[in-house]
Amino acid sequence: MVARVEMPALSAEDRAILDLEGPEVAGHTCKVVIVGHPAPSLAELQERIAARVDRAPLLRARLGGTAESPCWTEAPDFAVADHVVERSGAPLEPSGLATVVARIFEQRLSRARPLWRIDVLRLEDGRAALVWRIHHALADGSAAMRYGREVLWDEPDDGPQTPTRAGAAHSTPSPAIDAEDDRRRRHHLAGFLRRELIETPGDRSPFDGRIGSARAVAFAAIPLRPFHDAAKRVERATLNDALLAVIAGAVRRWIETHDGRLGRLRLRVPVSLHEEGDAAGNRDSFITLPVDLEEKDPVVRLRTVHTETTARKSAQDAERIDTLRHTLEARSQRLGELAERLIGGPRSFALCISNVRGPQGRLRIGAAPVESLHTLAEVGRRHALRVSAVSAMGSLQLGFCADRTLIDDVETIAAAAETEAEALIAAE
């Protein structure tokens, strides 16, 4: 029997995130895990998660209370079988996976149950895809990775390490730090989502348009070590600098095929303000930088991106933005809302690109190897494309989520990102 635990309070930030969900915007993040032979059966997956779910008590929590005062409460009838389900019908061709994932992504999680679900998709070649949706009120991308470690996959202690930013600490947090980490991340995520989803007039972005509820998704992968080394060859640029340069190049190729106007693309990059050893957890802000789409050379583009990001880091722009936002919010709710509108619309940025460090080493789910791990994040109103990356198992794995009405060929952007990465790696 699973021990009952006291659930944390539903914070104002949690409620704000829940309120953002609507007919056009889903409130969840999504992990797509490809599992190789021998792919576990549905019963094996359910048993594995049931045996470990007490490590992540919020996965047993549902919304309770009232509409005016919601709270987390342990679901009395919680059953893993309600949350880990298998798609009926014939196994999928691997080429058709993205379409099915997009249809699943569009579906809302039931608020009558804990806000997560894993859909198991069988592939014709004997592998399986686990499509794991987790509501943002429960977890952002980093916390979702921790949930994966706690309840789904096994990570060997001696797995190969992948490059990460200098000074980053990745020790296993204590439960108390985990809880505070979740609270702080949700606090800043609420503000971030408000900025993403507020509608602002203007048409200066190639992805600016009124979105609907239909989604298209695509995936790409870049070999991590060669990509990391290629970035370092260009004035010791970072992996994230290289990612931004590559995505800008991919967008450039897409715009050219759509007879669009090349100009300057404004990218938004979430930035963690967490300091090493700070048990309080992450504080998230962002930086915004322009990229010249007229530039064809990926090395020149990377050099420019590195210069822009270095200047913003030196000036502590992310910290200043964070302080300004909270100062305005403290002075006046209307001032805070105005600031969010000014920095959240398509005139402020065209595309958000996030990068999360994923699990290191080779992963397994029981006897089955995990072959890939991609993440998807929801688009925002007037922002029809969102790009998410996770570094895991020696690869930088990219997920592209788009409004299907406005961008019906997102797979061409994903393919262009791989092409741009290959060009950067090959450059001397």
KABELCOR-V858266 format. One record per residue. N is the residue number from 1. SS is DSSP state (H for helix, E for strand, L for the rest). BURIAL is I if it has 24 or more other ideal C-beta (glycine too) atoms within 12 Angstrom, else O. Layout:
BEGIN
n,ss,burial
N,SS,BURIAL
N,SS,BURIAL
END
This chain:
BEGIN
n,ss,burial
1,L,O
2,L,O
3,L,O
4,L,O
5,L,O
6,L,O
7,L,I
8,L,I
9,L,O
10,L,I
11,L,I
12,H,O
13,H,I
14,H,I
15,H,I
16,H,I
17,H,I
18,H,I
19,H,O
20,H,I
21,L,I
22,L,O
23,L,O
24,L,I
25,L,I
26,L,I
27,L,I
28,E,I
29,E,I
30,E,I
31,E,I
32,E,I
33,E,I
34,E,I
35,E,I
36,L,I
37,L,O
38,L,O
39,L,I
40,L,I
41,L,O
42,H,I
43,H,O
44,H,I
45,H,I
46,H,I
47,H,O
48,H,I
49,H,I
50,H,I
51,H,O
52,H,I
53,H,I
54,H,O
55,H,I
56,L,I
57,H,I
58,H,I
59,H,I
60,H,I
61,E,I
62,E,I
63,E,I
64,E,O
65,E,O
66,L,O
67,L,O
68,L,O
69,L,O
70,E,I
71,E,I
72,E,I
73,E,I
74,E,I
75,L,I
76,L,O
77,L,O
78,L,I
79,L,O
80,H,I
81,H,O
82,H,O
83,L,I
84,E,I
85,E,I
86,E,I
87,L,I
88,L,O
89,L,O
90,L,O
91,L,O
92,E,I
93,L,O
94,H,O
95,H,O
96,H,O
97,H,I
98,H,I
99,H,I
100,H,I
101,H,I
102,H,I
103,H,O
104,H,I
105,H,I
106,H,I
107,L,O
108,L,I
109,L,I
110,L,O
111,L,I
112,L,O
113,L,I
114,L,I
115,L,I
116,E,I
117,E,I
118,E,I
119,E,I
120,E,I
121,E,I
122,E,I
123,E,I
124,L,O
125,L,O
126,L,O
127,L,I
128,E,I
129,E,I
130,E,I
131,E,I
132,E,I
133,E,I
134,E,I
135,E,I
136,L,I
137,L,I
138,L,I
139,L,I
140,L,I
141,H,I
142,H,I
143,H,I
144,H,I
145,H,I
146,H,I
147,H,I
148,H,I
149,H,I
150,H,I
151,H,I
152,L,I
153,L,I
154,E,I
155,E,I
156,L,O
157,L,O
158,L,O
159,L,O
160,L,O
161,L,O
162,L,I
163,L,I
164,L,O
165,L,I
166,L,O
167,L,O
168,L,I
169,L,O
170,L,O
171,L,O
172,L,O
173,L,I
174,L,O
175,H,O
176,H,O
177,H,I
178,H,I
179,H,I
180,H,I
181,H,I
182,H,I
183,H,I
184,H,I
185,H,I
186,H,I
187,H,I
188,H,I
189,H,I
190,H,I
191,H,I
192,H,I
193,H,I
194,H,I
195,H,I
196,H,I
197,H,I
198,L,I
199,L,I
200,L,I
201,L,O
202,L,O
203,L,O
204,L,O
205,L,I
206,L,I
207,L,I
208,L,I
209,L,I
210,L,O
211,L,I
212,L,O
213,L,O
214,L,I
215,E,I
216,E,I
217,E,I
218,E,I
219,E,I
220,E,I
221,E,I
222,E,I
223,E,I
224,H,I
225,H,O
226,H,I
227,H,I
228,H,I
229,H,O
230,H,I
231,H,I
232,H,O
233,H,O
234,L,I
235,L,O
236,L,O
237,L,I
238,L,I
239,H,I
240,H,I
241,H,I
242,H,I
243,H,I
244,H,I
245,H,I
246,H,I
247,H,I
248,H,I
249,H,I
250,H,I
251,H,I
252,H,I
253,H,I
254,H,I
255,H,I
256,H,O
257,H,O
258,L,O
259,L,O
260,L,O
261,L,O
262,L,O
263,L,O
264,E,I
265,E,I
266,E,I
267,E,I
268,E,I
269,E,I
270,E,I
271,E,I
272,E,I
273,L,I
274,L,I
275,L,O
276,L,O
277,L,O
278,L,O
279,L,O
280,L,O
281,L,I
282,L,I
283,L,I
284,E,I
285,E,I
286,E,I
287,E,I
288,E,I
289,E,I
290,E,I
291,E,I
292,E,I
293,L,I
294,L,O
295,L,I
296,L,O
297,L,O
298,H,I
299,H,I
300,H,I
301,H,I
302,H,I
303,H,I
304,H,I
305,H,I
306,H,I
307,H,I
308,H,I
309,H,I
310,H,O
311,H,O
312,H,I
313,H,I
314,H,O
315,L,O
316,L,O
317,H,I
318,H,I
319,H,I
320,H,O
321,H,I
322,H,I
323,H,O
324,H,I
325,H,I
326,H,O
327,H,O
328,H,O
329,H,I
330,H,O
331,H,O
332,L,O
333,H,O
334,H,O
335,H,O
336,H,I
337,H,O
338,H,O
339,H,I
340,H,I
341,H,I
342,H,O
343,H,I
344,H,I
345,L,I
346,L,I
347,L,O
348,L,I
349,L,I
350,L,I
351,E,I
352,E,I
353,E,I
354,E,I
355,E,I
356,E,I
357,E,I
358,L,I
359,L,I
360,L,I
361,L,O
362,L,I
363,E,I
364,E,I
365,E,I
366,L,I
367,L,O
368,E,I
369,E,I
370,E,I
371,E,I
372,E,I
373,E,I
374,E,I
375,E,I
376,E,I
377,L,I
378,L,I
379,L,I
380,E,I
381,L,I
382,L,I
383,E,I
384,L,I
385,E,I
386,E,I
387,E,I
388,E,I
389,E,I
390,E,I
391,E,I
392,E,I
393,L,I
394,L,I
395,E,I
396,E,I
397,E,I
398,E,I
399,E,I
400,E,I
401,E,I
402,E,I
403,E,I
404,L,I
405,L,O
406,L,I
407,L,I
408,L,O
409,L,O
410,H,I
411,H,I
412,H,I
413,H,I
414,H,I
415,H,I
416,H,I
417,H,I
418,H,I
419,H,I
420,H,I
421,H,I
422,H,O
423,H,I
424,H,I
425,H,I
426,H,O
427,L,I
428,L,O
END
